[in-house]
């Protein structure tokens, strides 16, 4: 079973949230509806700005743990390398 690591943001350069899931569209939908996590609901973190696809969920979990330890600047650089406008990628999901 595969998995996804994702980063949500409240706005460009806003509050960031790193998560892992086996169903990206479902999980981001939950965050957008305010049932994904207390942190996301409290800080308005709903914009999908980065995600990575993994063939095996343990690899996704490992990547999530590593990303959570990264300095904020590194996360911003990762987002801007693939999504310089900080567009919400939720509408473009095919998963």
N, C-alpha and C positions, 0 to 999 in steps of 0.2 A: 504494500500500500504506500502511495506517495504522500508527499506533504508540501507545505508552503511555509516560507518565512515571509513576514510582511512588516512594513512600517507604515503606521498611520500618523497623520499630523493634524493639528488643529487649524493650521494656516501655514503659508510659506514661512519657514524658519520659526514656527511655533512649537508647541509642546509635541513631543514625539512618543510613540508607543511601538514597541517591537513585540510581535507575537508569532505563534506557530499554529498551524491547523492542518487538517486533512481535507478541508473543504473551504477554499478561500472565499468564494462568492457568498456562502452561507455565513461564514464568520464575520466578514466585513458588513454584511447586511445586519447582523446582530449588533455590531458596534454602532452602525448608523441609526438603529432603532432604540439605542440606549440600553440594550440588554447584554452587550458584549463584556463589559467590565465596569466596575465602579469608577476606576481611574479615568477611562475614556468618557464616561458620562459626565463626571465632575468637570473635566477640562475641555469638553467639546472636541475630542479627538475622533474625527470621522473620515478624514480624507485619506484614501489609499494612495501613497506616493511612491512606494517601492514594494516589489515582491520578487521572490526567487522560488523556483520550482525544483523539487527534489524527488527522485525516484523512490527513495525509502525514507519513511518518517524519522527513523533515528538520526539520519544525516541532517534533516531539517531541524530537529531538536538541538543537535550539536551546534549548528550554525546560529540558531536563535540565542543560545547561551553565550556564544562568542560575541555576537553583535551587542547584546545587552551590556557587556563589559567595555565596549568601545567608548572612547570619548565622544561627546556630542558632535564635535567638529568632523570626526571621521564619518559619522552617520550622515551628516549633512552633505559631505563630499560624495558619499555613496549615492544618495538620493539625486543630487544634482548631476552626477555622471550619466544617469539614465533618464532623468526627468527634470531638466533644468528649469522648467516653468512651474514645477510643483503641481502639475495637473492631477486631478482626481482620476485615478486609473480604474475605478470601480466599474464605470460604464463600458470599458473596453475589455472586461474579463470574458474569456471564453472557457472558463472552468466552472 
